[in-house]
Amino acid sequence: MVIVVGAAIISEGRLLAAQRAAPASLAGGWELPGGKVDPGETDEAALVRECKEELGVLVEPLVRVGGDWPLGEGKVLRVWTARLAEGEPEALEHTALRWLGRDELGDVAWLPGDLPAVEAVRSHLRSSGPS
């Protein structure tokens, strides 16, 4: 089984969504940033490494959300909420980034494998109505 970690990076009650640039079959879809856990690496360490590589930021994993979500091809997705510890996210390996409030989660086309995790994170977000 291949473990893929996803970071539900939350700042000011909003979730960071990242638009895939590759591979072609996933390009244009939106996901939680993250990637595969390397041999000998903990899930949390992989999450920190992937966010540094993909976004140029240091994150602090906080709470695991849900269980193992199947991604197909022997892969499972494990998601943690995370906070930005250092830096501002940049789309280093993605086409675009967006911060989404609870009411905006449906504004992007999430990849099917990420949808259950995004729904599980919804309760951690704020509504985007007028303040």
N, C-alpha and C positions, 0 to 999 in steps of 0.2 A: 504494500500500500504506500502510495506517495502522499505525503502530507503537504498541503498548501495552506499557508497562513494568510489571513486578511486583517488589515488594520481598519477598524472603525474609528478614524481620527475625528474627535469631536472638539470643536472650539466655539465658545459662545453659543452653545446649544445647537450647532449646525454640524452636519456630517460632510466629510470630504469625499467626493466622488471623482474617479479618474476614468477618462475615456481611453480605451485600448487603441494602440497604434498597430499592433501586430499580435499574432499571426493574422493573415487575411480573413480566416474564418471567424475571428473574434473582433477584428478592427471595427471601431465605431461604437462598440458596446461599452457600457459603463460598469465599473467594478469598484470594489474596495481595494486599495493598494495592497500589495503583498506578493508572495511567491512561494516557491518550493523550499522546504526545510532541507538543508544539506546534511549528509551523514555526520553523526556526532554532534549536531547542533540542536539546542533546545528550540521549541516552538517560539518562545519569547525572543530568543536571540535572533532567530530568522526574521521575525517581525521587525525588529530594530534595524537589522542589516538591510532588509528589502526596502524599508522606508528611506534609509540613507541613500541607497542606490537609485531608487525610482523618483524620489521627491527632494533629495538633498536636505532632509531634516532629521533631527534626533527625536524619537518618540519614546514615551514611557507607556508600556502596556499596563492596563489597569485591571479589567474584569473580562474573563472569558464569557462569550455570549453563545448559548446553545451548545450543541454537541458537534458531532462530525457530520457535515453536510456532504453527500455524495456529489462529485463533479463528473463522474464517468471515467472510463479508462483507468480504473484502479486508483483514482485520486479522491481525497476528501478535503473539505475546506474547514479550517478551524479559525474562528474570529475572536479578536479581543477588542474591547474599547481601548482607546489610547489617547493620550494628550500630547500636544506638541511641547517638547522640552527645550528645543532649540531650533531656530530657523523658521522661514516661511516656505511652504510647499511650492515647488516648481515642477512643471511637466517635463521632466528630464527624459522619461521613457514613454510618456503618454501624449496623446494629441491635445487634450485639454483637461483642466481641473475645474470643479465647481463645488461651492459650499451650499448644502441644501438643508433647509429647515424641515421639520416633520411633515408639513403640508406640501413640500416641494419634492418629496422623494419620487413621486410619479412623473416628474417633469423630464426625466432622462430614461433611456432604454437600457435598464440593467441587464447584464448577462444573466441567463436563467439560473446558473449555479450560485449567483450572489443574492438573488431575490429573497430566499428564506432568511439569510443573515441580515439583510437590510431591514426586513420586517421585524426581526428580533431586536434590532438596534433602535427602532422607531421610538420606543418608550423612553430612551435616553435623550431625545431631542426636544427642542421647543417648537411650538407652533410659530408660524411665520407671520401671523397677523399683526396689525398695527400695535405699537407699544405706547 
